[in-house]
Amino acid sequence: MNPTNPQSPIPNPQSAIRNPQSAIVNPQSVAPWRDRLFPNHEWVLMLVLLFECGIFSLSGDNFLTSANAFEVTRLSVEIGLLALALTPVIITGGIDLSVGSMVGLAAVVLGSLWRDAGLPLPLAAAAALLCGLTGGGLNALVIARLNFPPLIVTLGTFSLFRGIAEGLTRGIENYSGFPPEFLFWGQGHVGGVVPTQLFVLIAAIAGCSWWVHRTTAGRSLYAIGHSAEGARYAGIEVARRLTFVYLLSGLASSLAAVIYVAHLGQAKSDAGTGYELKTGCV
């Protein structure tokens, strides 16, 4: 007998093996498409967005144009990359408040190595990406290996990275004069319409979505976020997963910095100020 319902017998798993048709899920028990697509009632935000678009289209003549739509996506690439990087971090129950400061530090590293050290721009950009990985590794070391709270750790590196950037530039240095070949990655268009950096964001979205939803490592992040201790007992390498997500966050921050510099044509220590709040909202 089933203890929750004394009148119903306990189902026999052997019967499902002998009769596979009995194990088929009743279609009526599947959640409606709206609940599957919008499990947290995200459709309300879509309605608000559509309402805003309606207001802006009535108040302006150029809002509902392809040029304006692509320009909005151009301005959203840096925030989009940081939001994608924060997604697995937040899934694990953590947070990274240092992403905006890492954008500023990586931008300064790129500009100083190119102008002051005389490195070619590809090498300077690679060094900026390495700087992001180093910053992410620092967060990962303290959080994943030393078990400090992510909020406290990344709040500290938030000040550390910004302070280093301010120290390197004395708060007044502005690196500019980048060649057109580099600026094309932030100011150019493909086919005369589509912003160049949009392809970087699309590739990042596809890769992040596939990894989080279609791989064992990505799916294990949900278990860590629910209970890190339980995930550890289940055989998941929690420390390694956390290390990877914070490294990814640092790398995405430095990539956003490279696109930021190519977009604005200048590198300053205040680059990315406030981005940690915007990406958290996204």
C-alpha positions as CSV (number, residue, x, y, z in Angstrom):
1,M,0.0,0.0,0.0
2,N,1.1,3.6,-0.7
3,P,1.6,5.3,2.7
4,T,0.4,8.6,1.3
5,N,-2.8,7.0,-0.1
6,P,-3.7,3.7,1.7
7,Q,-6.2,2.8,-1.0
8,S,-3.7,2.8,-3.8
9,P,-1.0,0.1,-4.2
10,I,2.7,0.9,-4.5
11,P,3.7,0.8,-8.2
12,N,5.8,-2.1,-9.2
13,P,8.9,-1.0,-11.2
14,Q,9.1,-4.5,-12.8
15,S,5.8,-4.0,-14.4
16,A,7.1,-0.9,-16.2
17,I,10.0,-3.0,-17.5
18,R,7.7,-5.8,-18.7
19,N,5.2,-3.3,-20.2
20,P,7.0,-0.2,-21.5
21,Q,3.8,1.4,-22.5
22,S,2.9,1.8,-18.8
23,A,6.0,4.0,-18.3
24,I,5.0,6.5,-21.0
25,V,4.2,9.9,-19.4
26,N,0.7,11.0,-19.8
27,P,0.7,14.1,-22.2
28,Q,-1.8,15.8,-19.9
29,S,0.8,15.7,-17.1
30,V,3.3,17.8,-19.1
31,A,3.4,21.5,-18.0
32,P,1.9,24.0,-20.5
33,W,4.2,25.7,-22.9
34,R,3.9,29.0,-21.1
35,D,5.1,27.5,-17.9
36,R,8.0,25.8,-19.7
37,L,9.1,28.9,-21.5
38,F,8.4,31.4,-18.7
39,P,8.9,29.4,-15.5
40,N,9.3,32.6,-13.4
41,H,6.7,34.7,-15.2
42,E,9.2,36.4,-17.4
43,W,6.4,37.2,-19.8
44,V,5.5,40.1,-17.6
45,L,8.9,41.7,-18.4
46,M,8.2,41.1,-22.1
47,L,4.9,42.9,-21.8
48,V,6.6,45.9,-20.1
49,L,9.3,45.9,-22.8
50,L,6.7,45.9,-25.6
51,F,4.8,48.7,-23.8
52,E,8.0,50.8,-23.6
53,C,8.8,50.2,-27.3
54,G,5.3,51.3,-28.2
55,I,5.7,54.5,-26.2
56,F,9.1,55.3,-27.8
57,S,7.9,54.5,-31.3
58,L,5.0,56.9,-30.9
59,S,7.2,59.7,-29.5
60,G,10.0,59.4,-32.0
61,D,10.3,58.9,-35.8
62,N,13.4,56.8,-35.9
63,F,12.8,54.4,-33.1
64,L,11.3,51.5,-35.2
65,T,14.1,51.4,-37.7
66,S,16.7,48.7,-38.4
67,A,19.5,51.3,-37.9
68,N,18.3,52.2,-34.4
69,A,17.8,48.5,-33.5
70,F,21.3,47.6,-34.5
71,E,22.7,50.6,-32.7
72,V,21.0,49.5,-29.5
73,T,22.5,46.1,-29.9
74,R,25.9,47.7,-30.4
75,L,25.6,49.5,-27.1
76,S,24.5,46.3,-25.4
77,V,27.4,44.0,-26.4
78,E,29.7,44.8,-23.4
79,I,26.9,44.4,-20.9
80,G,25.7,41.3,-22.7
81,L,29.1,39.6,-22.4
82,L,29.4,40.4,-18.7
83,A,25.8,39.2,-18.1
84,L,26.6,35.9,-19.8
85,A,29.7,35.4,-17.7
86,L,27.8,36.2,-14.5
87,T,25.0,33.6,-15.4
88,P,27.0,30.5,-14.4
89,V,28.4,32.3,-11.4
90,I,24.9,33.2,-10.1
91,I,23.7,29.7,-10.9
92,T,26.3,28.3,-8.5
93,G,25.0,30.7,-5.8
94,G,27.8,33.2,-6.1
95,I,28.4,36.7,-7.4
96,D,31.2,38.6,-9.1
97,L,31.2,42.3,-8.3
98,S,34.6,42.9,-9.8
99,V,33.6,42.6,-13.5
100,G,33.3,46.3,-14.0
101,S,36.6,47.1,-12.4
102,M,38.2,44.3,-14.5
103,V,37.0,46.0,-17.6
104,G,38.8,49.2,-16.5
105,L,42.0,47.4,-15.6
106,A,42.1,45.3,-18.9
107,A,41.4,48.5,-20.9
108,V,44.3,50.2,-19.3
109,V,46.6,47.2,-19.8
110,L,45.7,47.1,-23.4
111,G,46.3,50.8,-24.0
112,S,49.5,51.1,-22.0
113,L,51.1,48.0,-23.6
114,W,50.2,49.2,-27.1
115,R,51.2,52.9,-26.7
116,D,53.9,52.9,-24.0
117,A,55.5,49.4,-24.4
118,G,55.2,49.4,-28.2
119,L,53.6,46.0,-28.4
120,P,51.5,45.2,-31.5
121,L,47.8,45.5,-30.9
122,P,47.1,41.7,-31.1
123,L,49.7,41.0,-28.4
124,A,48.4,43.9,-26.3
125,A,44.8,42.5,-26.6
126,A,46.1,39.0,-25.7
127,A,47.8,40.5,-22.6
128,A,44.5,42.2,-21.7
129,L,42.7,38.8,-21.9
130,L,45.5,37.2,-19.8
131,C,44.9,40.0,-17.3
132,G,41.3,39.1,-17.1
133,L,42.1,35.4,-16.6
134,T,44.5,36.4,-13.8
135,G,41.9,38.4,-12.0
136,G,39.4,35.6,-12.4
137,G,41.9,33.2,-11.1
138,L,42.5,35.3,-8.0
139,N,38.7,35.3,-7.3
140,A,38.6,31.6,-7.9
141,L,41.5,30.9,-5.6
142,V,40.0,32.7,-2.6
143,I,36.4,31.5,-3.2
144,A,36.8,27.9,-4.4
145,R,40.0,26.9,-2.6
146,L,39.9,29.0,0.6
147,N,36.1,29.0,0.9
148,F,35.6,32.7,1.4
149,P,32.1,34.2,0.6
150,P,32.0,35.4,-3.0
151,L,30.3,38.7,-2.0
152,I,33.2,39.6,0.3
153,V,35.9,38.4,-2.1
154,T,34.7,40.1,-5.2
155,L,33.8,43.3,-3.3
156,G,37.5,43.4,-2.3
157,T,38.8,42.7,-5.8
158,F,36.3,45.3,-7.1
159,S,38.3,47.9,-5.2
160,L,41.7,46.2,-6.0
161,F,41.3,46.1,-9.8
162,R,40.0,49.7,-10.0
163,G,42.8,50.9,-7.7
164,I,45.4,49.3,-9.9
165,A,43.9,50.8,-13.0
166,E,43.9,54.2,-11.3
167,G,47.4,53.8,-10.1
168,L,48.7,52.9,-13.6
169,T,47.2,55.9,-15.2
170,R,47.4,58.3,-12.2
171,G,43.7,58.9,-12.9
172,I,44.4,61.2,-15.8
173,E,45.9,59.1,-18.6
174,N,43.8,58.5,-21.6
175,Y,45.0,56.1,-24.3
176,S,43.7,56.9,-27.8
177,G,44.8,57.0,-31.4
178,F,44.1,53.3,-32.1
179,P,44.3,52.3,-35.8
180,P,41.2,51.8,-37.9
181,E,41.8,48.0,-38.2
182,F,41.3,47.7,-34.4
183,L,38.4,50.3,-34.2
184,F,36.5,48.2,-36.8
185,W,35.8,45.7,-34.1
186,G,33.9,48.3,-32.2
187,Q,32.7,50.8,-34.7
188,G,32.5,48.9,-38.0
189,H,29.6,47.3,-39.8
190,V,29.2,44.1,-41.7
191,G,27.2,44.6,-44.9
192,G,26.9,48.2,-44.0
193,V,24.2,47.5,-41.3
194,V,25.1,44.9,-38.7
195,P,27.6,46.0,-36.0
196,T,30.8,43.9,-36.0
197,Q,30.8,43.2,-32.3
198,L,27.3,41.7,-32.5
199,F,28.7,38.5,-34.0
200,V,30.9,38.2,-30.9
201,L,27.9,38.4,-28.6
202,I,25.9,35.9,-30.7
203,A,28.7,33.4,-30.6
204,A,29.0,33.9,-26.8
205,I,25.3,33.4,-26.3
206,A,25.3,30.2,-28.3
207,G,28.3,28.8,-26.6
208,C,27.1,29.7,-23.1
209,S,23.6,28.4,-23.7
210,W,25.0,25.1,-25.0
211,W,27.4,24.7,-22.2
212,V,24.9,25.5,-19.4
213,H,22.0,23.5,-20.7
214,R,23.5,20.7,-22.8
215,T,26.6,19.5,-21.0
216,T,27.1,17.6,-17.8
217,A,29.5,20.2,-16.4
218,G,27.0,23.0,-17.1
219,R,24.1,21.1,-15.6
220,S,26.1,20.3,-12.5
221,L,26.2,24.1,-11.7
222,Y,22.5,23.9,-10.7
223,A,23.3,21.2,-8.2
224,I,26.1,23.3,-6.7
225,G,23.8,26.3,-6.5
226,H,21.1,24.2,-4.7
227,S,23.6,22.7,-2.3
228,A,27.3,22.7,-2.7
229,E,27.8,20.1,0.1
230,G,25.2,17.8,-1.5
231,A,26.8,18.2,-4.9
232,R,30.2,17.3,-3.4
233,Y,28.7,14.1,-1.9
234,A,27.2,13.3,-5.2
235,G,30.7,13.2,-6.8
236,I,30.7,16.7,-8.4
237,E,34.1,18.5,-8.3
238,V,32.7,21.6,-6.8
239,A,36.0,23.5,-6.4
240,R,37.0,22.8,-10.0
241,R,33.5,24.0,-11.3
242,L,33.7,27.2,-9.3
243,T,37.3,27.8,-10.4
244,F,36.1,27.5,-14.0
245,V,33.2,29.9,-13.7
246,Y,35.2,32.6,-12.1
247,L,38.0,32.2,-14.7
248,L,35.3,32.5,-17.3
249,S,34.0,35.7,-15.7
250,G,37.4,37.3,-15.7
251,L,38.0,36.3,-19.3
252,A,34.6,37.7,-20.4
253,S,35.3,41.0,-18.5
254,S,38.6,41.4,-20.4
255,L,37.0,40.6,-23.7
256,A,34.3,43.2,-23.0
257,A,37.2,45.6,-22.3
258,V,38.8,45.0,-25.7
259,I,35.4,45.6,-27.4
260,Y,34.8,48.7,-25.2
261,V,38.1,50.3,-26.2
262,A,37.5,49.5,-29.9
263,H,34.0,51.0,-29.6
264,L,34.9,54.3,-27.9
265,G,38.4,54.5,-29.4
266,Q,40.0,55.3,-26.0
267,A,41.1,53.4,-22.8
268,K,40.7,55.0,-19.4
269,S,40.8,53.7,-15.9
270,D,37.1,54.5,-15.4
271,A,36.0,52.2,-18.1
272,G,33.2,49.8,-17.0
273,T,32.2,51.9,-14.0
274,G,28.8,50.7,-12.8
275,Y,28.8,47.7,-15.1
276,E,28.6,45.3,-12.1
277,L,25.2,46.7,-11.2
278,K,23.9,46.7,-14.8
279,T,25.0,43.1,-15.4
280,G,23.4,42.0,-12.1
281,C,20.1,43.4,-13.2
282,V,20.3,41.8,-16.6
